Amino acid sequence: MKSEAIALANYFVDLAKRDNKPLRQWGLMKRVYITYGFYLALYDKSILDPTVDRVEAWDKGPVITTVQEQFKYYKGDITGKASIGDETPELTDNSVKAVADMVWKRYTGYTDQQLVDLLHREGTPWSLCYRKGANATIPDLYTKTYYLKIVENLRARKANEQ
């Protein structure tokens, strides 16, 4: 599967515009990472291309480097989509869209700092890999394992409600 990281980021820009919600660089990057994590857990495959997309543990949490590179100049609200050359990548995979929609709905009320704090908790993939200033790689397996636990907990909670 080709990398959908930039297309996914652009999809979140569209969702923010549609819902008239602010979206800043760190909030965008965290939502893209969370979507990647849930997608790994639910579909057992990555939306990222390992030849270009790296997931790294930065001071402010997990970062997908291609998304950071494309949106790093936005200091306030993101007002435009990222382009690569003459192309503006658009998300076409409906399963990725479904996961992104779930993430948008679930985390739309979170501030950038709340998302950073959420991803800094003990036991997160970031907490297992972070070393100050090292920008260490976060392996897919760590992210998948972490989000599988969240999915299992959500399913158990839903089963108990029925």
C-alpha positions as CSV (number, residue, x, y, z in Angstrom):
1,M,0.0,0.0,0.0
2,K,1.3,3.4,-0.9
3,S,1.8,6.0,1.9
4,E,-1.3,7.7,2.8
5,A,0.2,9.9,5.5
6,I,0.0,13.2,3.6
7,A,-3.4,12.3,2.1
8,L,-4.6,11.5,5.6
9,A,-3.3,14.8,6.9
10,N,-5.1,16.6,4.1
11,Y,-8.3,14.7,5.0
12,F,-8.1,16.1,8.5
13,V,-7.7,19.6,7.1
14,D,-10.9,19.0,5.2
15,L,-12.7,17.7,8.3
16,A,-11.6,20.8,10.3
17,K,-12.9,23.1,7.6
18,R,-16.1,21.2,7.3
19,D,-16.7,21.3,11.0
20,N,-15.3,24.8,11.4
21,K,-12.8,23.6,14.0
22,P,-9.3,24.9,14.5
23,L,-6.5,22.6,13.5
24,R,-2.9,23.3,14.3
25,Q,0.3,21.5,13.4
26,W,0.7,19.4,16.6
27,G,-3.0,18.5,16.7
28,L,-2.9,17.4,13.1
29,M,0.3,15.3,13.6
30,K,-1.2,13.6,16.7
31,R,-4.5,12.7,14.9
32,V,-2.6,11.3,11.9
33,Y,-0.5,9.2,14.3
34,I,-3.6,8.0,16.3
35,T,-5.3,7.0,13.0
36,Y,-2.2,5.1,11.9
37,G,-2.2,3.3,15.3
38,F,-5.9,2.3,15.2
39,Y,-5.5,1.3,11.5
40,L,-2.6,-1.0,12.4
41,A,-4.6,-2.6,15.2
42,L,-7.8,-3.0,13.2
43,Y,-6.4,-4.1,9.8
44,D,-3.0,-5.5,10.7
45,K,-1.3,-3.3,8.0
46,S,0.3,0.1,8.0
47,I,-0.9,3.1,6.0
48,L,2.7,4.3,5.9
49,D,5.4,3.6,3.4
50,P,8.5,2.6,5.3
51,T,10.8,3.9,2.5
52,V,9.7,7.5,3.2
53,D,7.6,7.6,6.4
54,R,9.3,7.4,9.7
55,V,7.5,7.4,13.0
56,E,9.8,9.1,15.6
57,A,9.6,9.9,19.3
58,W,10.1,13.7,19.5
59,D,9.9,15.9,22.6
60,K,6.2,16.6,21.8
61,G,5.3,13.0,21.2
62,P,5.2,10.7,18.2
63,V,5.8,12.4,14.8
64,I,5.4,11.0,11.3
65,T,8.2,12.8,9.6
66,T,6.6,13.3,6.2
67,V,3.6,15.0,7.8
68,Q,5.8,17.2,10.0
69,E,7.9,18.2,7.0
70,Q,4.8,19.2,5.0
71,F,3.1,21.2,7.7
72,K,6.0,22.6,9.8
73,Y,5.6,26.2,8.7
74,Y,2.1,26.5,10.0
75,K,2.3,28.2,13.4
76,G,-1.4,28.9,13.8
77,D,-4.4,27.3,12.2
78,I,-3.7,25.1,9.2
79,T,-5.4,26.8,6.2
80,G,-4.2,24.7,3.3
81,K,-3.5,21.2,2.2
82,A,0.0,19.8,1.6
83,S,1.1,19.2,-2.0
84,I,3.9,17.0,-3.3
85,G,5.1,18.5,-6.5
86,D,2.0,19.3,-8.5
87,E,-0.1,16.8,-6.7
88,T,-2.3,17.3,-3.7
89,P,-2.7,13.8,-2.2
90,E,-6.3,12.9,-1.4
91,L,-7.4,10.1,0.8
92,T,-9.2,7.4,-1.4
93,D,-9.1,4.3,0.8
94,N,-12.5,4.1,2.5
95,S,-11.2,1.9,5.4
96,V,-8.6,4.6,6.2
97,K,-11.4,7.3,6.0
98,A,-13.6,5.3,8.4
99,V,-10.8,5.1,11.0
100,A,-9.9,8.8,10.5
101,D,-13.6,9.7,10.9
102,M,-13.7,7.8,14.2
103,V,-10.5,9.5,15.4
104,W,-11.9,12.9,14.4
105,K,-15.1,12.3,16.3
106,R,-13.4,10.8,19.3
107,Y,-10.6,13.4,19.6
108,T,-12.0,16.6,18.0
109,G,-12.5,18.2,21.5
110,Y,-8.9,17.6,22.5
111,T,-6.5,20.5,22.5
112,D,-3.0,19.9,21.0
113,Q,-1.6,19.8,24.5
114,Q,-4.2,17.2,25.6
115,L,-3.2,15.0,22.7
116,V,0.5,15.4,23.5
117,D,-0.2,14.5,27.1
118,L,-2.3,11.5,26.0
119,L,0.5,10.1,23.9
120,H,3.1,10.8,26.6
121,R,1.4,8.5,29.1
122,E,3.4,5.7,30.7
123,G,3.2,2.6,28.5
124,T,2.6,4.4,25.2
125,P,4.9,3.6,22.3
126,W,6.4,7.1,22.7
127,S,7.2,6.5,26.4
128,L,9.0,3.3,25.5
129,C,11.2,4.9,22.8
130,Y,11.7,8.5,23.7
131,R,15.2,9.7,24.5
132,K,15.7,13.5,24.7
133,G,16.9,14.9,21.4
134,A,17.3,11.4,19.8
135,N,14.2,11.3,17.6
136,A,14.2,7.5,18.0
137,T,12.2,5.4,15.7
138,I,8.9,4.0,17.1
139,P,8.5,0.5,15.7
140,D,5.1,-0.5,14.1
141,L,4.9,-3.4,16.6
142,Y,4.9,-1.1,19.6
143,T,2.2,1.1,18.1
144,K,0.1,-1.9,17.0
145,T,0.3,-3.6,20.4
146,Y,-0.7,-0.4,22.2
147,Y,-3.7,0.3,20.0
148,L,-4.8,-3.4,20.0
149,K,-5.2,-3.0,23.8
150,I,-7.3,0.1,23.3
151,V,-9.5,-1.6,20.7
152,E,-9.9,-4.7,23.0
153,N,-10.9,-2.4,25.9
154,L,-13.4,-0.5,23.8
155,R,-14.9,-3.8,22.5
156,A,-15.1,-5.2,26.0
157,R,-16.8,-2.0,27.3
158,K,-19.3,-2.1,24.4
159,A,-20.1,-5.8,25.1
160,N,-20.7,-5.0,28.8
161,E,-23.1,-2.2,27.9
162,Q,-25.3,-4.6,25.9
